Amino acid sequence: MPPRSSVPQLPGGPDAGQPVPRTPVDGLDLRAFAAISAALATRDEPRAAVLARAGLTELRWTSIETTWLLRVATALLQQDLSLSRDHDEAFAAAQAEIAARR
């Protein structure tokens, strides 16, 4: 693992010299973020409907999505695969749940 000081700082991202936070972003933890992302990826219903059901506006969702993706990217640059793995597992679980409801 490279020293955190050698990890580039992504514009708008978390401090690359510190462990990446896993705290909820605007009320959405990683699992909720992945579930909404999976629902949007299916394109089974309009994007606006998915976001409205989650109580989100497009602007709020974009901010949440950007923050989580910058966190994942920063963790990967730090060679910490755990956040990406946790996201992928939550996304896959959400996809399976959606498929089971079809």
C-alpha angles and dihedrals in degrees: 000000000000119000107271089236089067093054112102118244111241113219107259092004130122121280103288090207092063135059110277112257119243096190118126117277112226089337098315120111122201093269093052091046090052092047093053091044090052092049090051092047093057092060087207090137136017116288091237090056093051091049093045091052087054091048092247135132121214090252094051092045092050090053093048093045092048092050094049093045092049089050092052092046093049091049090051091050087053086052090244104138096177098090092049090047092049090049093048092050092048091046092050091048090051091049090051091050091050091048091051090055093053 
